[in-house]
């Protein structure tokens, strides 16, 4: 309950404070790809689908696969900057306000990531809202290692408290973790 209240307050404040930056990034995105927002159906709490919103970092005709399987050459120059700074995640604050996500939780996967879904289901990870950041993200564990990721997600959820919640957010802002790695061709 406390963590959900923190989500609402921090996401609302974050959206208000970041609104000028979001507008600028949206306009730049129009010139970069012609379609600045990326919408994708992901696996949410209780394995229900929800539409995740991010700033687009790849060309519009890029195949919809997990990041570690995507062709790195599809990332635009602006997209590379957004990924490096994690600014591509800003629109997800809207998902947090809507109650589809939390600021801290397991990163939402795609429905075609069946091995990860099985591993997370076995560990009750889907009982929680997916998050923008969490233990796996700050430790650089991505979706290319489904079992390790699910174990890490479960461990994070078992020990999640207001202190660890703020810790993951601060570590993310400070640049911990590298996000999902992309395979080089």
Secondary structure, DSSP 4 states (H G I P E B T S, - for coil): -HHHHHHHHHHHHHHHHHHHHHHHHHHHHHHHTS--EEEEEEE-GGG-EEEEEEE--B-TT-----GGGS-GGGB-HHHHHHHHHTGGGTTHHHHHHHTSEEEESPPP--TT-HHHHHHHHHTTGGGS-EEEE-HHHHTT--TTSHHHHHHHHHHHHHT--HHHHHHHHHHHHTT-S--S-----
